[in-house]
Amino acid sequence: MNSFKTAVMGAMLLFLCFSAQAVESQNKAQNTVKTDADPGRWQLMTLMHTFEKELTKLRPYLVADEKFKDPANRAEIQKSLKVLEESVKGDRPATIEGNPNFSLNFSLMSYHVQRLIRAFDHGGFEIARRDLNATAHFCVTCHTQIPTPKGSLAGLWMGPETEAATFENAEFLFITRRFKAALEKYDELVRKFPKSGLKSEQVGEVFNRKLALFARVMRDPHEAVINFKKDLENKELPAEFQTNLKTWILAFESWKAEKTKIDSMKIDELVAFANKNRPTADTRKLTSSDPELVRALRLSGKLYEFLTKDPGGKHSQEILLNLALIEKQLSQLYWYSLYQSYLRECVLKYPKKPLTKTCFDLYEADVKEQFASELVSLPSDVRNTIEVLRRNL
């Protein structure tokens, strides 16, 4: 019973991030296990605890493609996926239903979870693993309301991070949005390379994660420059990554010197800027050495912030399209990208609007291409989803 109470208390602490009312009643809430007077709160706590529990169970498979595909692990993975699927079916918690930001987020997450399960069931294991790793993104949206406060890297689940600095441990911390602990381990891995045990093929992934933290989550060019210069002190890093670090430092230095910053733009100005600078469907995906990478991450983060603040605003459909195109451009570097979910929402929430067909065409083409690349036939429920979306044109 004590372990159950501990789990519930942990979930309650997470719930406090959702509303000012919860914060005001913190002392009372921390001593509450379940009350008939507030079933919505209990329902929300259960949802959060379920995701934490199942993603922790799946930890060995989330960070290792070989283990995720191994038939010997399939039954265990499917068991957790089934639990996640059941948790997002039916009515959403009242606390979520009453908040437009959380309601939009839950809608995206529900579809996302069901889609990744269908991919797994039909043998699209890389699609499923990538999307499963992205799942915590929906949770962190409610908990951190990007961006994080300056000097802070809020995480999804709390507690001491005492495990060794290995690539797998750092990745799991990153996936579950425990950003501060993840950054500390990433720093140690690259600064002590090669003695840290980090493999040469993992160095690039570590730097991509660090770049996302500084450009999109922290949005702190000053700290980024300091951090990456510290990384450059390790002369044993492969030459290509030393070159990338120098490129990024220049990009962050330019950011510091900007007169008109993306971060200070109002919504009308930002959307106009994004419309002018967004990639097209045929735009090449960005590489780590591309000087445009930092700006793409910044723009994506700022657009997402506006979307969560006003999900039904006049620019929401434009923001969804812009986010999808930018996130797809970044997807080669960040496999937790959610661009297909944004395209689907662009169609579903805005039927027969000016950008609806553009979003639908991009969604349909990308889904078909993705399953074809896995040599997997398009599942019937995915085909049905496409046809349901087509009715909105």
Helices and strands as residue ranges (DSSP letters): H 2-15, G 16-18, H 20-24, H 26-30, H 39-57, H 59-62, H 65-69, G 71-73, H 74-87, H 94-97, H 100-121, H 125-144, H 167-175, H 179-191, H 200-212, I 213-218, H 221-232, H 239-257, G 262-264, H 267-277, H 293-309, H 316-330, H 339-348, H 356-373, H 380-390
